[in-house]
Amino acid sequence: MFCPNCKKNILLIMEYENIELDFCPDCLGVWLDAEELQWILESQFDERSIFTKTTVDETKKKCPRCQTYMQKVSLPQNDKIVYDICPENHGIWFDRGELENLIQNLPEFPGALSFLQWLKTIFHYQSGQEK
C-alpha cells in the first residue's frame, strides 16, 4: 500500500499486540484497517459512529486499499482535527500526531492508556522534529 500523503512511499508495518499498523516513515502518518481501532481500544463499538462528517477546505486523500476518495470526519468533542475515513469501510488514515490526539480524546476505552504510552515510545525519537 502506498501512503495517501506522500503517494510514492510504501507503508511499512509495525506491530502492537498482534495488530499490524501501517505507517509512512517519511510523514509518520498511520493507517488502521477496519476494526483495528476497536482492537487497540479493547472495546466493541462501531468505529464510524464516533466520528461526524465535516466539510473542510483540505485536499481529499485516496484510500490506500481501494483508491476511493476518503471522507473528512472529526470527533464531535474536538472538530478542529480532521481524520480521513474510507467510505467503503476499509479503514482510517491519521496524519502525523492525529492518532495520538484521537486516543487522548477517548480515555474511557480500556486500551487507550497503554496504546498511548506505546505510541509515545515508538515516535519519541521524532518529537519536536518537523519534516
Secondary structure as UniProt FT lines:
FT   TURN            4..6
FT   STRAND          12..16
FT   TURN            17..18
FT   STRAND          19..23
FT   TURN            25..27
FT   STRAND          30..33
FT   TURN            34..35
FT   HELIX           36..41
FT   HELIX           47..50
FT   STRAND          52..53
FT   TURN            64..66
FT   STRAND          71..75
FT   TURN            76..77
FT   STRAND          78..85
FT   TURN            87..88
FT   STRAND          91..94
FT   TURN            96..97
FT   HELIX           98..104
FT   TURN            107..108
FT   TURN            110..111
FT   HELIX           112..123
FT   HELIX           124..126
FT   TURN            127..128
//
